Amino acid sequence: MEQRAPAIERWFFYQDAAAQWKWARLDVFGTVLSHSGAAFASRDECVSDARCAGFAEECRPAPGADALSAERLSHPSNVSVTL
């Protein structure tokens, strides 16, 4: 059985207070490595933009990502994810 190396980054897709879609790429410690910088009307548009930044469908979502708020993601230094 082939073992996969642990993912070193996670992707988080969320809607902000205006119901616009954004993405953030997190490291294993929950530090925001990059984020969309723009808002999108649909999740599909957001995912397409994330693909341009390196997102691949096989990336796993960040554990606890649902607990992250859009407000915290708008200030990357305030984001942390417990793994």
N, C-alpha and C positions, 0 to 999 in steps of 0.2 A: 504494500500500500504506500502510495506516494504521499509524503508530508509536505504541506505548503509552509513557506516561511511566514511568520506573523506579519500582518500589515503594519507599516510604519506610519501610515496616515489614514485619516478617516474623513469622510465628506458628510456635511450636514446641509440639508435643504429645508428652508423654513419660509414662512410668510411673515412680513413685518406688520406693523400696526395699520398700514394702508392696504393690507391684503395683497401686496406685491411679493413675488418670489425672489429669494436671494440664496446664495450658497456660501459655505465656509469650508476650508480645508484645515483639519486639525492634526496635530501630531499625537503620538500615543499618550502624551501628558495632558492633552486638551488645549495646548497652546495654538492659537489661530496662526496658521502659516500664510494663508491668503484668503481673500474673500471676493465676492463678485464685484463689489464697487458700483454696481448698477442694480436696478430692480427690474423684474420681468413680470408681465401680465399673466403668464402661464408657467406652470412647472416645467413643461416641455422646453420652453425657451430658456429657462434657467439651467436645466440639465445640459442643453446644447452648448451654452456658454461655458459651463463647467468642463465639458469635454475638451473645449479649446484650451483649458488650463490644466488638462491632464487627467480629468475624471474618467474612470473606466467602470463599466457596470459591475465588475466583479469586486469593486471596493465595498467593504462592509460599512454600514452606518456606525457612527460613534456610539459606544455604550453610553446610555444616559443622555443622548442627544435630545430626546423629547423634553428633557427638563431644562434645556438651555433656552433662554428667551431671546427674542430678536433684539431687545434693548441691550443685553449683554454682548451679543455678537456685533453690535454696531460700535462697541468699544472693545477691540480685540484684547487689550491687556487685562480685561476683567473676566475673560472666559477661562473656565477650567472644567475638565471632565474627569470624573473619578472612574478609573478603569478597574 
